[in-house]
């Protein structure tokens, strides 16, 4: 799978979002090392990112934005 973003203007914004989620999950110490540590931390951060993105998409649909 390509790491190239589907939306070129989103470059860097996903990483910023990842850092925000890690902070919210109290993983700041891991985040400060510019990595997300073990697979469990990576999976937890990624899973939370997906939940938030799905929630935002659902809210946009309900709000008539799509």
Biopython code that builds the backbone (N, CA, C, O; Angstrom):
import numpy as np
from Bio.PDB.StructureBuilder import StructureBuilder

atoms = [
    (1, "UNK", "N", (0.848, -1.179, 0.000)),
    (1, "UNK", "CA", (0.000, 0.000, 0.000)),
    (1, "UNK", "C", (0.891, 1.238, 0.000)),
    (1, "UNK", "O", (1.897, 1.291, 0.707)),
    (2, "UNK", "N", (0.524, 2.195, -0.772)),
    (2, "UNK", "CA", (1.290, 3.427, -0.892)),
    (2, "UNK", "C", (1.075, 4.327, 0.316)),
    (2, "UNK", "O", (-0.026, 4.404, 0.861)),
    (3, "UNK", "N", (2.137, 5.005, 0.725)),
    (3, "UNK", "CA", (2.023, 5.966, 1.824)),
    (3, "UNK", "C", (1.692, 7.356, 1.301)),
    (3, "UNK", "O", (1.614, 8.317, 2.066)),
    (4, "UNK", "N", (1.500, 7.452, 0.000)),
    (4, "UNK", "CA", (1.165, 8.723, -0.624)),
    (4, "UNK", "C", (-0.262, 9.103, -0.235)),
    (4, "UNK", "O", (-1.176, 8.293, -0.389)),
    (5, "UNK", "N", (-0.469, 10.324, 0.267)),
    (5, "UNK", "CA", (-1.824, 10.712, 0.677)),
    (5, "UNK", "C", (-2.788, 10.775, -0.505)),
    (5, "UNK", "O", (-2.415, 11.177, -1.607)),
    (6, "UNK", "N", (-4.032, 10.371, -0.257)),
    (6, "UNK", "CA", (-5.061, 10.445, -1.296)),
    (6, "UNK", "C", (-5.375, 11.893, -1.638)),
    (6, "UNK", "O", (-5.703, 12.213, -2.780)),
    (7, "UNK", "N", (-5.271, 12.765, -0.644)),
    (7, "UNK", "CA", (-5.491, 14.199, -0.833)),
    (7, "UNK", "C", (-4.156, 14.886, -0.549)),
    (7, "UNK", "O", (-3.773, 15.033, 0.612)),
    (8, "UNK", "N", (-3.441, 15.311, -1.598)),
    (8, "UNK", "CA", (-2.109, 15.885, -1.411)),
    (8, "UNK", "C", (-2.042, 17.028, -0.397)),
    (8, "UNK", "O", (-1.029, 17.180, 0.286)),
    (9, "UNK", "N", (-3.087, 17.822, -0.286)),
    (9, "UNK", "CA", (-3.054, 18.951, 0.650)),
    (9, "UNK", "C", (-3.132, 18.499, 2.107)),
    (9, "UNK", "O", (-2.973, 19.311, 3.018)),
    (10, "UNK", "N", (-3.376, 17.206, 2.330)),
    (10, "UNK", "CA", (-3.453, 16.701, 3.706)),
    (10, "UNK", "C", (-2.082, 16.321, 4.259)),
    (10, "UNK", "O", (-1.965, 15.952, 5.428)),
    (11, "UNK", "N", (-1.060, 16.407, 3.436)),
    (11, "UNK", "CA", (0.301, 16.048, 3.845)),
    (11, "UNK", "C", (0.668, 16.743, 5.152)),
    (11, "UNK", "O", (0.570, 17.966, 5.252)),
    (12, "UNK", "N", (1.078, 15.992, 6.128)),
    (12, "UNK", "CA", (1.472, 16.549, 7.418)),
    (12, "UNK", "C", (0.323, 16.689, 8.403)),
    (12, "UNK", "O", (0.536, 16.661, 9.615)),
    (13, "UNK", "N", (-0.881, 16.838, 7.898)),
    (13, "UNK", "CA", (-2.033, 17.009, 8.792)),
    (13, "UNK", "C", (-2.378, 15.705, 9.511)),
    (13, "UNK", "O", (-2.854, 15.729, 10.646)),
    (14, "UNK", "N", (-2.141, 14.583, 8.862)),
    (14, "UNK", "CA", (-2.391, 13.292, 9.500)),
    (14, "UNK", "C", (-1.423, 13.102, 10.666)),
    (14, "UNK", "O", (-1.819, 12.625, 11.730)),
    (15, "UNK", "N", (-0.161, 13.470, 10.473)),
    (15, "UNK", "CA", (0.806, 13.354, 11.568)),
    (15, "UNK", "C", (0.433, 14.266, 12.726)),
    (15, "UNK", "O", (0.573, 13.886, 13.888)),
    (16, "UNK", "N", (-0.036, 15.455, 12.417)),
    (16, "UNK", "CA", (-0.470, 16.389, 13.460)),
    (16, "UNK", "C", (-1.654, 15.791, 14.229)),
    (16, "UNK", "O", (-1.712, 15.878, 15.455)),
    (17, "UNK", "N", (-2.583, 15.191, 13.508)),
    (17, "UNK", "CA", (-3.741, 14.541, 14.119)),
    (17, "UNK", "C", (-3.289, 13.377, 15.002)),
    (17, "UNK", "O", (-3.814, 13.181, 16.098)),
    (18, "UNK", "N", (-2.307, 12.603, 14.514)),
    (18, "UNK", "CA", (-1.774, 11.473, 15.264)),
    (18, "UNK", "C", (-1.186, 11.938, 16.597)),
    (18, "UNK", "O", (-1.392, 11.298, 17.628)),
    (19, "UNK", "N", (-0.458, 13.047, 16.571)),
    (19, "UNK", "CA", (0.136, 13.605, 17.786)),
    (19, "UNK", "C", (-0.960, 14.072, 18.741)),
    (19, "UNK", "O", (-0.870, 13.850, 19.949)),
    (20, "UNK", "N", (-1.990, 14.716, 18.205)),
    (20, "UNK", "CA", (-3.113, 15.191, 19.024)),
    (20, "UNK", "C", (-3.806, 14.020, 19.724)),
    (20, "UNK", "O", (-4.126, 14.105, 20.910)),
    (21, "UNK", "N", (-4.036, 12.939, 18.996)),
    (21, "UNK", "CA", (-4.684, 11.763, 19.573)),
    (21, "UNK", "C", (-3.791, 11.142, 20.645)),
    (21, "UNK", "O", (-4.276, 10.759, 21.709)),
    (22, "UNK", "N", (-2.498, 11.042, 20.371)),
    (22, "UNK", "CA", (-1.567, 10.475, 21.353)),
    (22, "UNK", "C", (-1.563, 11.299, 22.636)),
    (22, "UNK", "O", (-1.516, 10.741, 23.732)),
    (23, "UNK", "N", (-1.613, 12.623, 22.505)),
    (23, "UNK", "CA", (-1.679, 13.487, 23.692)),
    (23, "UNK", "C", (-2.950, 13.209, 24.476)),
    (23, "UNK", "O", (-2.914, 13.078, 25.699)),
    (24, "UNK", "N", (-4.074, 13.120, 23.773)),
    (24, "UNK", "CA", (-5.354, 12.854, 24.424)),
    (24, "UNK", "C", (-5.353, 11.507, 25.144)),
    (24, "UNK", "O", (-6.050, 11.331, 26.143)),
    (25, "UNK", "N", (-4.577, 10.569, 24.637)),
    (25, "UNK", "CA", (-4.515, 9.236, 25.227)),
    (25, "UNK", "C", (-3.408, 9.128, 26.271)),
    (25, "UNK", "O", (-3.093, 8.030, 26.731)),
    (26, "UNK", "N", (-2.819, 10.256, 26.644)),
    (26, "UNK", "CA", (-1.737, 10.301, 27.639)),
    (26, "UNK", "C", (-0.520, 9.500, 27.196)),
    (26, "UNK", "O", (0.131, 8.847, 28.012)),
    (27, "UNK", "N", (-0.216, 9.550, 25.914)),
    (27, "UNK", "CA", (0.969, 8.891, 25.377)),
    (27, "UNK", "C", (2.011, 9.927, 24.968)),
    (27, "UNK", "O", (2.794, 9.699, 24.046)),
    (28, "UNK", "N", (2.015, 11.062, 25.656)),
    (28, "UNK", "CA", (2.925, 12.143, 25.292)),
    (28, "UNK", "C", (4.384, 11.726, 25.350)),
    (28, "UNK", "O", (5.179, 12.143, 24.507)),
    (29, "UNK", "N", (4.751, 10.902, 26.339)),
    (29, "UNK", "CA", (6.145, 10.486, 26.442)),
    (29, "UNK", "C", (6.574, 9.699, 25.213)),
    (29, "UNK", "O", (7.708, 9.836, 24.755)),
    (30, "UNK", "N", (5.696, 8.892, 24.685)),
    (30, "UNK", "CA", (5.986, 8.141, 23.464)),
    (30, "UNK", "C", (6.023, 9.087, 22.280)),
    (30, "UNK", "O", (6.895, 8.986, 21.416)),
    (31, "UNK", "N", (5.063, 10.013, 22.245)),
    (31, "UNK", "CA", (4.953, 10.967, 21.150)),
    (31, "UNK", "C", (6.198, 11.842, 21.051)),
    (31, "UNK", "O", (6.635, 12.168, 19.948)),
    (32, "UNK", "N", (6.768, 12.221, 22.178)),
    (32, "UNK", "CA", (7.926, 13.100, 22.176)),
    (32, "UNK", "C", (9.152, 12.456, 21.549)),
    (32, "UNK", "O", (10.085, 13.155, 21.153)),
    (33, "UNK", "N", (9.160, 11.137, 21.454)),
    (33, "UNK", "CA", (10.288, 10.442, 20.822)),
    (33, "UNK", "C", (10.094, 10.320, 19.314)),
    (33, "UNK", "O", (10.868, 9.637, 18.642)),
    (34, "UNK", "N", (9.069, 10.976, 18.779)),
    (34, "UNK", "CA", (8.773, 10.962, 17.333)),
    (34, "UNK", "C", (8.466, 9.555, 16.829)),
    (34, "UNK", "O", (8.667, 9.244, 15.655)),
    (35, "UNK", "N", (7.987, 8.732, 17.714)),
    (35, "UNK", "CA", (7.573, 7.386, 17.325)),
    (35, "UNK", "C", (6.440, 6.981, 18.248)),
    (35, "UNK", "O", (6.182, 7.650, 19.248)),
    (36, "UNK", "N", (5.788, 5.932, 17.934)),
    (36, "UNK", "CA", (4.660, 5.531, 18.754)),
    (36, "UNK", "C", (4.926, 4.211, 19.452)),
    (36, "UNK", "O", (4.000, 3.482, 19.806)),
    (37, "UNK", "N", (6.206, 3.912, 19.646)),
    (37, "UNK", "CA", (6.582, 2.792, 20.497)),
    (37, "UNK", "C", (6.149, 1.453, 19.954)),
    (37, "UNK", "O", (6.273, 1.164, 18.764)),
    (38, "UNK", "N", (5.639, 0.648, 20.857)),
    (38, "UNK", "CA", (5.301, -0.724, 20.491)),
    (38, "UNK", "C", (4.036, -0.796, 19.634)),
    (38, "UNK", "O", (3.330, 0.191, 19.433)),
    (39, "UNK", "N", (3.789, -1.991, 19.147)),
    (39, "UNK", "CA", (2.632, -2.199, 18.268)),
    (39, "UNK", "C", (1.314, -1.901, 18.967)),
    (39, "UNK", "O", (0.366, -1.433, 18.337)),
    (40, "UNK", "N", (1.250, -2.173, 20.273)),
    (40, "UNK", "CA", (0.012, -1.918, 21.008)),
    (40, "UNK", "C", (-0.300, -0.425, 21.014)),
    (40, "UNK", "O", (-1.438, -0.033, 20.755)),
    (41, "UNK", "N", (0.699, 0.415, 21.307)),
    (41, "UNK", "CA", (0.478, 1.866, 21.297)),
    (41, "UNK", "C", (0.096, 2.349, 19.907)),
    (41, "UNK", "O", (-0.819, 3.157, 19.751)),
    (42, "UNK", "N", (0.798, 1.851, 18.901)),
    (42, "UNK", "CA", (0.494, 2.254, 17.524)),
    (42, "UNK", "C", (-0.928, 1.871, 17.155)),
    (42, "UNK", "O", (-1.656, 2.659, 16.551)),
    (43, "UNK", "N", (-1.316, 0.663, 17.518)),
    (43, "UNK", "CA", (-2.669, 0.198, 17.220)),
    (43, "UNK", "C", (-3.729, 0.998, 17.953)),
    (43, "UNK", "O", (-4.781, 1.311, 17.396)),
    (44, "UNK", "N", (-3.443, 1.328, 19.211)),
    (44, "UNK", "CA", (-4.400, 2.112, 19.990)),
    (44, "UNK", "C", (-4.577, 3.507, 19.410)),
    (44, "UNK", "O", (-5.700, 3.998, 19.295)),
    (45, "UNK", "N", (-3.473, 4.145, 19.044)),
    (45, "UNK", "CA", (-3.547, 5.489, 18.462)),
    (45, "UNK", "C", (-4.263, 5.427, 17.117)),
    (45, "UNK", "O", (-5.148, 6.239, 16.847)),
    (46, "UNK", "N", (-3.889, 4.478, 16.278)),
    (46, "UNK", "CA", (-4.530, 4.340, 14.970)),
    (46, "UNK", "C", (-6.016, 4.049, 15.078)),
    (46, "UNK", "O", (-6.820, 4.608, 14.331)),
    (47, "UNK", "N", (-6.382, 3.176, 16.008)),
    (47, "UNK", "CA", (-7.795, 2.855, 16.211)),
    (47, "UNK", "C", (-8.600, 4.064, 16.655)),
    (47, "UNK", "O", (-9.719, 4.281, 16.191)),
    (48, "UNK", "N", (-8.024, 4.848, 17.555)),
    (48, "UNK", "CA", (-8.710, 6.052, 18.028)),
    (48, "UNK", "C", (-8.834, 7.079, 16.906)),
    (48, "UNK", "O", (-9.845, 7.774, 16.809)),
    (49, "UNK", "N", (-7.809, 7.176, 16.058)),
    (49, "UNK", "CA", (-7.879, 8.093, 14.914)),
    (49, "UNK", "C", (-9.043, 7.707, 14.004)),
    (49, "UNK", "O", (-9.805, 8.567, 13.564)),
    (50, "UNK", "N", (-9.175, 6.412, 13.726)),
    (50, "UNK", "CA", (-10.255, 5.941, 12.854)),
    (50, "UNK", "C", (-11.611, 6.243, 13.476)),
    (50, "UNK", "O", (-12.518, 6.704, 12.783)),
    (51, "UNK", "N", (-11.762, 5.990, 14.778)),
    (51, "UNK", "CA", (-13.036, 6.288, 15.452)),
    (51, "UNK", "C", (-13.401, 7.757, 15.289)),
    (51, "UNK", "O", (-14.550, 8.089, 14.995)),
    (52, "UNK", "N", (-12.425, 8.632, 15.480)),
    (52, "UNK", "CA", (-12.692, 10.072, 15.384)),
    (52, "UNK", "C", (-13.019, 10.487, 13.957)),
    (52, "UNK", "O", (-13.880, 11.339, 13.739)),
    (53, "UNK", "N", (-12.337, 9.890, 12.985)),
    (53, "UNK", "CA", (-12.617, 10.240, 11.591)),
    (53, "UNK", "C", (-14.005, 9.757, 11.174)),
    (53, "UNK", "O", (-14.719, 10.464, 10.464)),
    (54, "UNK", "N", (-14.388, 8.564, 11.610)),
    (54, "UNK", "CA", (-15.724, 8.044, 11.299)),
    (54, "UNK", "C", (-16.781, 8.922, 11.952)),
    (54, "UNK", "O", (-17.785, 9.254, 11.323)),
    (55, "UNK", "N", (-16.565, 9.300, 13.207)),
    (55, "UNK", "CA", (-17.518, 10.164, 13.903)),
    (55, "UNK", "C", (-17.689, 11.488, 13.155)),
    (55, "UNK", "O", (-18.810, 11.963, 12.970)),
    (56, "UNK", "N", (-16.567, 12.082, 12.725)),
    (56, "UNK", "CA", (-16.633, 13.349, 11.993)),
    (56, "UNK", "C", (-17.395, 13.180, 10.679)),
    (56, "UNK", "O", (-18.187, 14.043, 10.303)),
    (57, "UNK", "N", (-17.153, 12.067, 9.982)),
    (57, "UNK", "CA", (-17.856, 11.818, 8.718)),
    (57, "UNK", "C", (-19.355, 11.642, 8.958)),
    (57, "UNK", "O", (-20.175, 12.161, 8.200)),
    (58, "UNK", "N", (-19.711, 10.907, 10.020)),
    (58, "UNK", "CA", (-21.126, 10.714, 10.335)),
    (58, "UNK", "C", (-21.795, 12.040, 10.688)),
    (58, "UNK", "O", (-22.921, 12.304, 10.265)),
    (59, "UNK", "N", (-21.102, 12.869, 11.462)),
    (59, "UNK", "CA", (-21.659, 14.175, 11.826)),
    (59, "UNK", "C", (-21.855, 15.048, 10.594)),
    (59, "UNK", "O", (-22.841, 15.779, 10.499)),
    (60, "UNK", "N", (-20.915, 14.976, 9.645)),
    (60, "UNK", "CA", (-21.048, 15.738, 8.400)),
    (60, "UNK", "C", (-22.239, 15.257, 7.579)),
    (60, "UNK", "O", (-22.941, 16.063, 6.968)),
    (61, "UNK", "N", (-22.468, 13.945, 7.564)),
    (61, "UNK", "CA", (-23.603, 13.397, 6.817)),
    (61, "UNK", "C", (-24.923, 13.843, 7.431)),
    (61, "UNK", "O", (-25.846, 14.232, 6.714)),
    (62, "UNK", "N", (-25.011, 13.787, 8.736)),
    (62, "UNK", "CA", (-26.232, 14.189, 9.438)),
    (62, "UNK", "C", (-26.470, 15.679, 9.266)),
    (62, "UNK", "O", (-27.613, 16.124, 9.156)),
    (63, "UNK", "N", (-25.401, 16.440, 9.243)),
    (63, "UNK", "CA", (-25.513, 17.887, 9.102)),
    (63, "UNK", "C", (-25.789, 18.328, 7.677)),
    (63, "UNK", "O", (-25.874, 19.526, 7.407)),
    (64, "UNK", "N", (-25.930, 17.383, 6.761)),
    (64, "UNK", "CA", (-26.255, 17.716, 5.382)),
    (64, "UNK", "C", (-25.079, 18.187, 4.554)),
    (64, "UNK", "O", (-25.263, 18.755, 3.478)),
    (65, "UNK", "N", (-23.876, 17.959, 5.042)),
    (65, "UNK", "CA", (-22.698, 18.404, 4.295)),
    (65, "UNK", "C", (-22.296, 17.416, 3.220)),
    (65, "UNK", "O", (-21.378, 17.682, 2.444)),
    (66, "UNK", "N", (-22.970, 16.281, 3.166)),
    (66, "UNK", "CA", (-22.633, 15.318, 2.130)),
    (66, "UNK", "C", (-23.857, 14.672, 1.596)),
    (66, "UNK", "O", (-23.770, 13.824, 0.708)),
]
sb = StructureBuilder()
sb.init_structure("model")
sb.init_model(0)
sb.init_chain("A")
sb.init_seg("    ")
for serial, (resi, resn, name, xyz) in enumerate(atoms, 1):
    if name == "N":
        sb.init_residue(resn, " ", resi, " ")
    sb.init_atom(name, np.array(xyz, "f"), 0.0, 1.0, " ", f" {name:<3s}", serial, name[0])
structure = sb.get_structure()
